[in-house]
Amino acid sequence: MATSLEISSLENIKQDYLRLNIESGKQPCGSIDFISEKVNFNIIGSSFFKGMVAIKDIELEYKDGKLIFIFKNKKNLPINCSLEEFEKAKTHFKVYGYGKAH
């Protein structure tokens, strides 16, 4: 089974730019960048996931200590995080896009 992904830190780079640094098994493996109305996924390793998606095409959910990205094709990407980290991502979604966050 692949090691689960976890948010190792969160950076507010600019007002419209939020970065979630991601690790797997305590090793850095990439980032998820919220840039205005887009989200850029740059995760390498066993959980390889790259690409940019419009916020309006994603839903966010927080369940059992995980931030879950739900895509239009109903695939999802769960990442361990705190409620505080989820709230920051949710706020960005509400300010810059029409994606759903609950």
Backbone as numpy.savetxt, mean C-alpha at the origin, in Angstrom:
# Nx Ny Nz CAx CAy CAz Cx Cy Cz
5.66 -21.56 2.09 4.82 -20.38 2.09 5.70 -19.14 2.09
5.36 -18.14 1.30 6.13 -16.91 1.21 6.00 -16.12 2.51
7.08 -15.43 2.84 7.06 -14.57 4.02 6.11 -13.41 3.77
5.36 -13.04 4.78 4.39 -11.95 4.59 5.11 -10.60 4.50
4.44 -9.69 3.84 4.96 -8.34 3.68 4.54 -7.50 4.88
5.39 -6.51 5.21 5.10 -5.65 6.34 5.61 -4.24 6.05
4.88 -3.24 6.54 5.34 -1.86 6.40 6.42 -1.65 7.45
7.63 -1.29 7.00 8.73 -1.06 7.93 8.79 0.40 8.36
8.37 1.31 7.49 8.32 2.72 7.84 7.43 3.45 6.84
7.07 4.66 7.21 6.20 5.49 6.40 6.85 6.86 6.29
6.87 7.43 5.08 7.47 8.74 4.88 6.49 9.66 4.15
6.33 10.86 4.66 5.60 11.90 3.93 6.65 12.68 3.16
6.85 12.36 1.90 7.90 12.97 1.10 7.52 14.39 0.69
6.31 14.56 0.23 5.74 15.88 -0.08 4.27 15.81 0.33
3.58 16.93 0.20 2.17 16.96 0.61 1.35 15.89 -0.11
1.62 15.67 -1.40 0.84 14.71 -2.18 1.59 13.39 -2.43
2.65 13.12 -1.63 3.51 11.96 -1.87 3.78 11.25 -0.56
3.18 10.07 -0.41 3.34 9.24 0.78 4.02 7.94 0.36
5.08 7.56 1.06 5.80 6.31 0.74 5.68 5.34 1.91
5.29 4.11 1.58 5.30 3.01 2.54 6.50 2.13 2.19
7.48 2.05 3.07 8.62 1.16 2.85 8.22 -0.23 3.30
8.49 -1.21 2.45 8.01 -2.58 2.66 9.19 -3.52 2.91
8.97 -4.46 3.83 9.97 -5.49 4.08 9.31 -6.86 4.11
10.13 -7.86 3.90 9.69 -9.25 3.94 10.73 -10.02 4.75
10.32 -10.64 5.83 11.28 -11.35 6.68 12.36 -10.44 7.23
12.00 -9.23 7.59 12.90 -8.20 8.14 13.94 -7.69 7.14
13.75 -8.01 5.85 14.64 -7.52 4.79 13.87 -6.55 3.90
14.45 -5.36 3.61 13.78 -4.42 2.71 13.50 -5.07 1.35
12.32 -4.85 0.82 11.99 -5.45 -0.48 11.26 -4.49 -1.41
11.19 -3.20 -1.04 10.58 -2.24 -1.95 9.74 -1.21 -1.25
8.86 -0.59 -2.05 8.01 0.47 -1.51 6.70 0.53 -2.27
5.75 1.21 -1.65 4.49 1.55 -2.29 4.37 3.06 -2.16
4.33 3.74 -3.29 4.30 5.20 -3.32 2.93 5.70 -3.72
2.32 6.49 -2.86 1.06 7.17 -3.16 1.44 8.54 -3.69
1.31 8.75 -4.99 1.70 10.01 -5.62 0.44 10.62 -6.23
-0.07 11.66 -5.57 -1.33 12.28 -5.98 -2.40 11.21 -6.15
-2.94 11.08 -7.38 -4.06 10.15 -7.59 -3.62 8.77 -8.08
-2.32 8.46 -7.98 -1.81 7.15 -8.42 -1.08 6.44 -7.28
-0.98 5.13 -7.40 -0.22 4.33 -6.46 0.79 3.52 -7.28
2.08 3.65 -6.94 3.13 2.93 -7.63 3.66 1.82 -6.72
3.51 0.58 -7.16 3.99 -0.58 -6.41 5.35 -0.97 -6.94
6.33 -1.12 -6.05 7.68 -1.51 -6.44 8.20 -2.49 -5.39
7.69 -3.72 -5.46 8.05 -4.76 -4.49 8.76 -5.88 -5.24
9.95 -6.25 -4.75 10.74 -7.30 -5.40 10.85 -8.52 -4.49
11.45 -9.58 -4.97 11.61 -10.79 -4.18 10.48 -11.77 -4.45
10.20 -12.62 -3.45 9.19 -13.66 -3.64 7.78 -13.08 -3.79
7.59 -11.85 -3.34 6.28 -11.19 -3.48 6.33 -10.14 -4.57
6.99 -10.44 -5.68 7.20 -9.50 -6.77 5.89 -8.85 -7.21
5.87 -7.53 -7.22 4.68 -6.79 -7.62 5.13 -5.41 -8.06
4.99 -5.10 -9.33 5.39 -3.80 -9.85 4.27 -3.23 -10.70
4.17 -1.91 -10.69 3.21 -1.24 -11.55 2.55 -0.06 -10.89
1.97 0.80 -11.73 1.26 1.98 -11.25 -0.22 1.82 -11.54
-1.04 2.18 -10.55 -2.49 2.03 -10.65 -3.14 3.32 -10.16
-4.21 3.72 -10.81 -4.97 4.88 -10.35 -5.72 4.53 -9.07
-5.76 5.47 -8.14 -6.46 5.23 -6.87 -7.91 4.82 -7.11
-8.55 5.41 -8.13 -9.95 5.08 -8.37 -10.16 3.62 -8.76
-9.07 2.91 -9.12 -9.17 1.51 -9.51 -8.80 0.54 -8.39
-8.65 1.05 -7.18 -8.25 0.23 -6.03 -9.18 0.50 -4.86
-9.36 -0.51 -4.04 -10.03 -0.33 -2.75 -9.01 -0.69 -1.67
-9.13 -0.03 -0.54 -8.31 -0.34 0.63 -9.20 -0.91 1.71
-8.67 -1.86 2.43 -9.40 -2.43 3.56 -8.40 -2.69 4.68
-8.85 -2.59 5.90 -8.02 -2.94 7.06 -8.70 -4.07 7.79
-8.00 -5.20 7.89 -8.61 -6.37 8.53 -7.51 -7.21 9.18
-7.70 -7.57 10.42 -6.77 -8.43 11.15 -5.33 -7.93 11.10
-5.13 -6.60 11.26 -3.78 -6.04 11.27 -3.12 -5.97 9.91
-3.93 -6.00 8.86 -3.39 -5.94 7.50 -4.05 -4.84 6.69
-3.24 -4.12 5.94 -3.70 -3.20 4.92 -3.85 -4.06 3.67
-5.04 -4.08 3.10 -5.29 -4.94 1.94 -5.67 -4.06 0.76
-4.86 -4.14 -0.30 -5.17 -3.48 -1.56 -6.02 -4.44 -2.37
-7.20 -4.01 -2.81 -8.09 -4.85 -3.61 -8.20 -4.21 -4.99
-7.81 -4.95 -6.01 -7.78 -4.44 -7.37 -9.06 -4.79 -8.12
-9.28 -4.14 -9.26 -10.50 -4.36 -10.05 -10.70 -5.83 -10.42
-9.57 -6.55 -10.65 -9.68 -7.96 -11.02 -9.91 -8.85 -9.80
-10.19 -8.20 -8.64 -10.49 -8.85 -7.36 -9.28 -9.55 -6.73
-8.10 -9.43 -7.32 -6.89 -9.91 -6.66 -6.57 -8.92 -5.55
-5.84 -9.39 -4.54 -5.51 -8.47 -3.47 -4.07 -8.64 -3.03
-3.57 -7.61 -2.35 -2.21 -7.58 -1.83 -2.29 -7.19 -0.35
-2.15 -8.17 0.57 -2.20 -7.86 2.00 -0.81 -7.52 2.54
-0.76 -6.50 3.40 0.50 -6.08 4.00 0.26 -5.81 5.48
1.05 -6.42 6.35 0.92 -6.18 7.78 1.21 -4.72 8.09
0.35 -4.12 8.89 0.57 -2.72 9.27 -0.24 -2.39 10.51
0.07 -1.23 11.08 -0.68 -0.75 12.24 -1.92 0.01 11.75
-2.85 0.23 12.65 -4.04 1.01 12.32 -3.63 2.44 11.94
-2.63 2.99 12.60 -2.15 4.35 12.29 -1.64 4.43 10.85
-0.88 3.43 10.41 -0.38 3.42 9.03 -1.54 3.31 8.04
-2.51 2.46 8.36 -3.68 2.35 7.50 -4.42 3.69 7.41
-4.58 4.38 8.53 -5.29 5.66 8.52 -4.60 6.68 7.62
-3.26 6.69 7.59 -2.53 7.63 6.71 -2.79 7.29 5.25
-2.77 6.01 4.90 -3.06 5.60 3.52 -4.51 5.93 3.16
-5.43 5.69 4.09 -6.85 5.96 3.88 -7.08 7.46 3.65
-6.40 8.30 4.42 -6.52 9.75 4.27 -6.05 10.17 2.89
-4.92 9.62 2.43 -4.43 9.96 1.09 -5.46 9.56 0.03
-6.06 8.39 0.17 -7.10 7.94 -0.77 -8.25 8.92 -0.82
-8.68 9.39 0.33 -9.82 10.31 0.38 -9.49 11.67 -0.22
-8.26 12.14 -0.03 -7.87 13.46 -0.52 -7.60 13.45 -2.03
-6.94 12.40 -2.54 -6.46 12.42 -3.92 -7.20 11.51 -4.89
-8.19 10.79 -4.45 -8.84 9.89 -5.41 -10.23 9.52 -5.00
-10.78 8.62 -5.76 -12.13 8.17 -5.52 -12.16 6.71 -5.10
-11.00 6.17 -4.76 -10.94 4.79 -4.31 -11.70 4.63 -3.00
-12.08 3.41 -2.70 -12.82 3.14 -1.48 -11.83 2.67 -0.41
-12.02 3.17 0.79 -11.19 2.75 1.92 -12.09 2.52 3.13
-12.04 1.29 3.66 -12.85 0.98 4.84 -12.15 -0.04 5.71
